[in-house]
Amino acid sequence: MEDLELEITAEEQDERFDFDGFWKDLIARFWREMLLSVIPDLYYAADLSVEPEFLDKELRDVMQSFNYQQDEHNPPRFVDTLMKIMLKDGGDEWVLLHIEIQGAGGEDLPTRMHRYYCLLFAHHGRHPAALAILTAPRPKENKNFYEFSHFGTSLKYSYNCLDIESLDEEALKSSDNPFDVALYAARKAKQCRKNEMQKFVYLREFWTLLKAKGWAREDGKALLLFIERIINLKDEALQMQYTEEYIKQEEEKVAYVSWFEEGLKKVYQHRAYLDTARKMLDDGLPLDKIMQYTNLSAAEIEALTATN
């Protein structure tokens, strides 16, 4: 893809930080479904009744040892999360999640994953299960393991790796696992990154898809929040249309509430302004006064005149 090596703009930097939070929120809510989809042996060994502990401090210690310094002009394009999951046998397992947000990322991924492992073992004496989720294709020559051999000393470090580009879209779309549908959304978000109309089409598709799945309301709401944010519809007119359609669906008892709360406010406020403008027109107020008190454009007010 031609956009993999483009310099990130300031706007895209802000979006990346948003994506950090949305991926982490998704994992926190659907960690069971994630394990079932990607690391099934750990899923069946885990005590699913106990929520995982997110080891922010431990991971922060590792990152500091990594001698990592953030460049505000070219921030890292990945998310790292460390979880402690309780097991049925009374023990626990640490799970390192590394998610490449966009592009090819920084240094060689296998080297970075191996370094994470070494630092976690050196600091905490743990052998974490590791998972890398790639939301964009990497160079074909890249391997999903780290290998070293030098004067008779050798090692090989392998980890779970999920390349979203390699997954079957129809299988993800038809899955009963919410995490698979989130991966499907991540694929679509990459495909429509620069096409606002396609984003709008995909959002409506996901809305219909989630309604058909019949998942619990809160799960559906959280998943739709993630989908809307990573697809990131920016066109205000399309946002307004999407929100208008939501209002219509809401009246028909739609299953989920979307993230466009501000959009909903704008729609209702716009309707109120239109009603006010009609009354002001009936009272014979001049155009400039109506524009002043309603924030409507001259064209919108003139359109009301034609329909009165």
C-alpha positions in Angstrom: 0.0 0.0 0.0 1.3 3.4 -1.0 0.5 5.1 2.3 2.6 2.9 4.6 5.7 5.2 4.7 4.0 8.6 4.6 5.0 11.1 7.3 2.2 11.3 10.0 0.5 14.6 10.1 -0.4 16.3 13.4 -4.1 15.3 12.9 -3.1 11.7 12.4 -0.9 11.8 15.6 -4.0 12.8 17.6 -6.0 10.0 15.9 -3.3 7.5 16.8 -3.5 8.4 20.5 -7.3 7.9 20.3 -6.7 4.5 18.7 -4.5 3.5 21.6 -7.4 3.9 24.0 -10.0 2.3 21.8 -7.9 -0.8 21.3 -7.2 -1.1 25.0 -10.9 -0.6 25.8 -11.8 -3.3 23.3 -9.3 -5.7 24.8 -10.5 -5.0 28.4 -14.1 -5.7 27.5 -13.6 -8.6 25.1 -10.4 -10.3 26.5 -12.2 -13.7 26.7 -13.3 -13.5 23.1 -9.8 -12.4 22.1 -8.2 -15.4 23.7 -10.7 -17.7 22.2 -10.1 -16.3 18.8 -6.3 -16.0 18.9 -4.8 -18.0 21.8 -7.5 -20.8 22.4 -5.3 -23.0 24.6 -4.9 -20.1 27.1 -8.7 -19.4 26.9 -9.4 -23.0 28.0 -6.8 -22.8 30.8 -7.9 -19.4 32.1 -10.4 -18.8 34.9 -12.8 -16.8 32.9 -14.8 -15.7 35.9 -11.9 -13.5 37.1 -11.2 -10.2 35.4 -7.6 -9.7 34.3 -5.3 -7.3 36.0 -3.6 -4.7 33.7 0.0 -4.4 34.7 0.6 -0.8 33.7 3.4 -0.2 36.2 5.3 -3.4 35.2 5.0 -2.5 31.6 6.1 1.1 32.2 9.2 -0.2 34.0 10.1 -2.3 31.0 9.5 0.6 28.6 11.9 2.7 30.6 14.5 0.0 30.5 14.0 0.0 26.8 15.5 3.5 26.8 12.6 4.5 24.7 12.1 8.2 24.1 9.0 9.4 22.3 9.4 11.8 19.4 6.4 14.1 19.4 6.8 14.6 15.6 6.8 10.9 14.8 5.1 9.1 17.7 5.2 5.3 17.9 2.6 3.5 15.8 1.8 0.7 18.2 0.0 -0.1 21.4 1.4 -2.3 24.2 -0.6 -3.8 27.0 0.4 -6.3 29.7 -2.3 -8.4 31.4 -2.3 -10.9 34.2 -4.9 -13.6 33.7 -5.8 -16.0 36.4 -5.8 -19.7 35.6 -8.1 -22.6 36.6 -5.2 -24.3 38.4 -4.7 -21.3 40.8 -1.7 -19.8 39.0 -1.6 -16.9 36.6 -0.3 -16.1 33.2 1.1 -12.8 31.9 0.1 -11.8 28.4 1.9 -9.2 26.4 -0.2 -7.6 23.6 1.5 -5.6 21.0 -0.7 -4.0 18.4 0.7 -2.2 15.3 -1.6 0.7 14.7 -0.6 1.7 11.1 2.2 1.3 8.7 5.3 -0.8 9.0 6.0 0.3 12.6 9.5 1.0 13.9 12.4 -1.4 14.1 12.1 -5.1 13.1 9.1 -6.5 15.0 10.6 -9.9 15.9 13.6 -8.1 17.5 11.3 -5.8 19.4 9.1 -8.7 20.6 12.2 -10.6 21.8 13.5 -7.6 23.6 10.2 -7.2 25.4 10.4 -10.9 26.5 14.0 -10.4 27.8 13.2 -7.3 29.7 10.1 -8.8 31.3 12.1 -11.9 32.3 15.0 -9.8 33.6 12.7 -7.4 35.7 10.0 -9.8 36.8 11.2 -13.4 36.2 8.2 -14.0 34.0 7.8 -15.8 30.7 4.8 -13.9 29.2 2.6 -15.3 26.5 3.0 -12.8 23.6 0.6 -11.7 20.9 1.3 -9.3 18.1 -1.7 -7.9 16.1 -0.8 -6.3 12.8 -3.4 -3.9 11.4 -1.3 -3.2 8.3 0.9 -5.4 6.1 4.6 -5.7 6.9 7.3 -6.5 4.4 7.0 -10.0 3.1 10.5 -10.9 4.1 9.7 -10.3 7.8 9.4 -13.4 9.9 7.1 -13.9 12.9 9.9 -15.1 15.1 13.3 -14.0 16.3 16.3 -16.1 15.5 20.0 -15.8 16.5 23.0 -17.9 15.9 26.6 -16.9 16.6 29.7 -19.1 17.2 27.7 -22.1 18.4 25.2 -20.1 20.5 21.7 -20.0 19.0 18.1 -19.4 20.0 14.7 -19.0 18.5 11.9 -16.9 20.0 8.4 -17.4 18.6 5.2 -15.6 19.5 1.6 -15.5 18.5 1.1 -13.2 15.5 -2.2 -12.1 14.0 -1.9 -10.4 10.6 -5.3 -8.8 10.0 -4.6 -8.5 6.2 -4.3 -12.3 6.0 -7.7 -13.1 7.6 -10.7 -14.1 5.7 -13.2 -11.2 5.7 -16.3 -13.4 5.3 -15.3 -15.7 8.1 -14.7 -12.6 10.4 -18.0 -11.0 9.3 -20.0 -14.2 10.0 -18.3 -15.0 13.3 -20.3 -15.1 16.5 -17.2 -13.8 18.3 -17.3 -9.9 18.8 -13.5 -9.7 18.7 -13.5 -11.2 15.2 -16.0 -8.6 14.1 -13.7 -5.9 15.6 -10.9 -7.4 13.4 -13.1 -7.2 10.4 -13.8 -3.5 11.2 -10.0 -2.9 11.4 -9.6 -4.4 7.9 -12.3 -2.1 6.6 -11.0 0.9 8.3 -7.7 0.4 6.6 -9.4 0.0 3.2 -11.4 3.2 3.4 -8.9 5.4 5.2 -9.1 8.2 2.6 -12.6 7.7 1.3 -15.3 9.4 3.4 -18.3 8.0 1.5 -16.9 4.5 1.8 -16.5 5.1 5.5 -20.2 6.0 5.7 -21.2 2.9 3.8 -19.1 0.7 6.1 -20.6 2.3 9.2 -24.1 1.5 8.0 -23.1 -2.0 7.1 -21.7 -2.5 10.6 -24.7 -1.0 12.2 -26.9 -3.6 10.4 -24.5 -6.4 11.2 -24.5 -5.7 14.9 -28.2 -5.5 15.0 -28.4 -8.9 13.3 -25.9 -10.5 15.8 -28.2 -10.0 18.7 -25.4 -9.5 21.3 -26.0 -8.0 24.7 -26.8 -4.3 24.5 -23.7 -3.1 26.3 -21.4 -5.4 24.3 -22.9 -4.1 21.1 -22.6 -0.5 22.2 -18.9 -0.9 23.1 -18.2 -2.7 19.8 -20.0 0.0 17.8 -18.0 2.7 19.7 -14.8 1.0 18.7 -15.9 0.5 15.1 -17.0 4.2 14.6 -13.8 5.5 16.1 -11.4 3.4 14.0 -13.3 4.1 10.8 -13.2 7.8 11.9 -15.8 9.4 9.6 -14.8 13.1 9.4 -17.2 14.5 6.8 -19.7 16.6 8.7 -22.5 16.2 6.2 -22.2 12.4 6.3 -22.0 12.5 10.0 -25.2 14.4 10.1 -26.8 11.9 7.7 -25.6 9.0 9.7 -27.0 10.6 12.9 -30.3 11.3 11.2 -30.6 7.6 10.3 -29.7 6.7 13.9 -32.6 8.9 15.1 -35.0 7.1 12.7 -33.7 3.7 13.9 -33.9 4.8 17.5 -37.6 5.4 17.0 -37.8 1.8 15.8 -36.0 0.6 18.9 -32.5 0.1 17.4 -30.4 -2.2 19.5 -27.4 0.0 20.1 -26.5 3.7 20.8 -23.7 5.0 18.8 -20.8 7.3 19.6 -22.3 10.3 17.8 -23.8 11.9 20.9 -22.5 15.3 19.8 -24.0 14.6 16.4 -27.3 13.8 18.0 -27.2 17.1 19.9 -26.4 19.0 16.6 -29.3 17.3 14.8 -31.9 18.1 17.5 -30.5 21.6 17.8 -30.6 22.1 14.1 -34.3 21.0 14.1 -35.0 23.5 16.9 -33.4 26.3 14.9 -35.5 25.5 11.9 -38.6 25.6 13.9 -37.6 29.0 15.4 -36.7 30.3 11.9 -40.2 29.4 10.6 -41.8 31.3 13.5 -39.6 34.3 12.9 -40.4 34.2 9.2 -44.1 34.1 10.0 -43.6 37.2 12.2 -41.9 39.0 9.3 -38.4 39.3 10.9 -35.6 40.2 8.4 -33.2 37.6 7.1 -30.2 39.0 9.0 -32.0 38.8 12.4 -33.1 35.2 11.7 -29.5 34.3 10.9 -28.3 36.0 14.0 -30.6 34.2 16.4 -30.6 30.7 14.7 -27.1 30.2 13.3 -28.7 29.1 10.1 -27.3 30.1 6.7 -29.1 32.4 4.3 -29.7 29.4 2.0 -31.3 27.3 4.7 -33.6 30.2 5.6 -34.5 30.9 2.0 -35.3 27.2 1.6 -37.7 27.5 4.5 -39.4 30.5 2.7 -40.0 28.3 -0.3 -41.7 25.6 1.7 -43.8 28.0 3.8 
